[in-house]
């Protein structure tokens, strides 16, 4: 079996479990969307449907909404719906290259919300949660993947599969731990 397919199948397999582990948490929908994304992209690619980048665009917007949803009381729902519609329109009706740029921006927004979540948690509890660090590492690796595609790095394919392998390790972490696990807390006041 080709190493590319091995990494792909492994990734498909391992990203199913975090959604199960994160059930009934604030981030359940985030992980469920990830669990559905790769299998759907794989099927559409296998069927030779030319919609992969558009599926990534749609699912990235869903990821963003799943991350913003807990803040819905602070953010206008009309603003969320309008921004989602604009993002979906811009990413789906322009060139694939601009869709890749949009992916980076969407994941930067997600990263911003995870940073906000991290700092809010530290401010409220005086503790850092390693779960948040892994969320940030996941989002940053996704951003780097899209940047590698955009700037067409000569080692882009190798980089893509290296980050995919790294993301499998992150998926294992999210399968083993939830955000509320006390073992992941580091008391910053005692440091």
Buried (B, 14 or more C-beta within 10 A) or exposed (E): EEEEEEBBEBBBEBBBBBBEBBEEEBBBBBBBBBBBBBEBBBEBBEEEEEBBBBBBBBBBBBBBBBBBBEEEEEEEEEEBEEBBEEBBEBBBEEEBEBBBBBBBBBBEBBBEBBBEBBEEBBEEEEBBBBBBBBBBBBBBBBBBBBBBBBEEBEEBEEBBBBBBBBBBEBBEBBBEBBBEEEEBBEEEEEE
